[in-house]
Amino acid sequence: MASSGTGGLQVQTSTDGSTFTQVGSTAQPTQTYTQYTFTVNNAAVRYVRFYRTAQTMRIDDVSITAPPPTITGAATAIAFSTTYGTASAAQTFSVSGSNLSANLVATAPTGFEVSSDGTTYGSTATFTQTSGSASGSLRIRLKANAAVTGSYNSQNIVLSSTGATDVNITTASTGNSVTAKGLTITGLSAANKNWDGNTTVSVTGTPAYSGLVNSETFSVTGTVTWAFPDANVGTSKTLTRTGSYSAPSSNYTVTKPYRDWE
């Protein structure tokens, strides 16, 4: 920037457009070039004016450049593991952003959830920027309803903010897993009988799954028949089973005993 004529030229800035402060010194007519530097973050509003103390001035090659928004927090998590129906233990990571014009947001991939406070979890977590800066502790965990068949290795939790380059927190390349939840069968009862020389037994009731999670409901499928182990007189006999009950989905297994008598 150059000044010509008598007097001088000042560069002044303001954050409210009312009160201005001079940047650097006054450019004098004998100077052919003066450079002025001041800091503005992307979230701030800065007013700039050129104030002349003479009748003549010349201004050229003016450029105002704000520092780019930056996100910090790239990391690799250790393996997450849990049983279907229970959220995994959370892992915590420090995240931050500078020169931001918008909030810092963490977005979880399928099967994961994130939190900025360790209490409320969801698909995204927001860290509010103030004067261009945001920071905090990001918690990451597998969701309680993450499917057993899901892919959880090498997944990215994306940290983003308008104008900034995304930064990833990446899950471990191996070892992330969800184990199927075990179910038992309820609703059946076996009746005593008098000796008749055979092994038939009367089992009544409607089988139902015990141990379902995530507010899920299923009707029991599968065909099962029961019999005494022998035709001899006796008490506390353990019934034998032919056939099996099926798990309602890949997120469950039906575990023994099906009933107390097995």
Number of C-alpha atoms within 10 A of each C-alpha: 17 19 25 19 14 15 17 22 25 19 21 17 18 15 14 10 12 9 10 15 14 15 15 14 13 17 22 20 18 13 12 11 13 14 12 12 10 10 10 16 19 21 18 15 12 14 14 17 14 12 14 18 15 15 10 14 19 11 12 9 6 8 5 9 11 13 12 15 21 19 24 15 18 16 16 17 17 14 16 23 18 21 21 25 22 17 19 20 14 17 16 17 16 13 23 18 25 23 24 26 21 23 19 25 20 27 20 23 15 17 19 25 25 28 24 22 14 13 8 11 17 14 16 18 22 21 22 15 20 16 14 20 23 21 21 17 17 22 22 28 21 29 24 19 17 25 22 20 12 12 14 26 16 16 21 21 25 18 26 21 21 13 14 19 12 16 20 19 21 17 21 17 14 12 13 19 22 28 18 19 21 18 21 19 20 15 12 14 14 15 8 10 10 6 11 10 10 12 15 16 15 13 14 11 10 12 18 17 21 13 14 18 16 10 6 7 11 11 9 15 14 9 10 10 14 17 18 16 14 15 13 13 11 8 7 7 13 13 19 14 14 9 10 13 18 13 20 17 11 12 21 21 17 20 14 12 11 18 16 12 12 12
